[in-house]
């Protein structure tokens, strides 16, 4: 599964889907990461201001990888025309 994420709400929804796919509760995931259930809830609801360390811990606990790639261009640029 590859998915483009550009918003906190998109990332939260993706993490929630993956957590549920693994039949984990928010409390289970929080325990595995070493954080609180309310933190997991906030992230899944798209709350901003999350510590990077916590986010990376959640990604690892869900056995996911994060990949940073250049954005795809939607339209042609002037350089593509000439």
N, C-alpha and C positions, 0 to 999 in steps of 0.2 A: 504494500500500500504506500503510495506516495501522494502527499497532499500539500498544496500550497497554503501557507498560513501567513496572513498579513496583519491580523487583528488579534488582540487578546481574547476576544470572544470566540474566534475561530479556534485558537489554540485550546482554550478551555473545553469547548465542545469535543474536539478531537481527543483530548486526554480523558474526558468523561466516557466517551464511546469505548476507548481502549480499556479503561478500568472495568467497565461493565462487561465487556467481551471476555475478560478474565475472571468474571464472577467475584470481583473484589468490592467490598464496601469502601466508602471514603475513610472510615476508621482503620480498615485493614491497610490501605495504601499509606495513610498518615503514619501508622505504626512502622511500616516498612521503611519509610523515608526519614522518620525521626522528627515529625512535625505534628501539628494538631489537625483534627478533622475539619475544623472551621477554615483552616488554611487551604485544604484541598477543595472545599466548597467554594471559597472565594475565587480560586484559580479557575475552577470549572465554570463559574459564572462570569468569567471574563474580567475579573478585577485586575486593575493595573497596580504596579508597585510591588510585585513579588520579587523576592530575592532570587538572583540567578542560581545560586547554589541549591535552593529548594526546587526550583524548576528542573534543573539538571538531575537532581535526585529522583524526582517523579518520573522523568523520561527514562532513566536507567531502571527504576523499579518496575516500570511497565515494559521493559525489554524493547525499548524503542531507541532510535538514533535520530539526532537532529542534524540536518545538513543545510548549510548556508550556500546559496547559489545566486548568481546575478539574476535580477528580474528579467523576465521575458518582456520584450517590447510588444505592445498591442498593435500599433500601427507602423507604417513605414516612416523612417526618418528621411530627411532631405538627402542624406548621403546615399540612401538606397535607390533614389530616383535617378541620380546623375552618375 
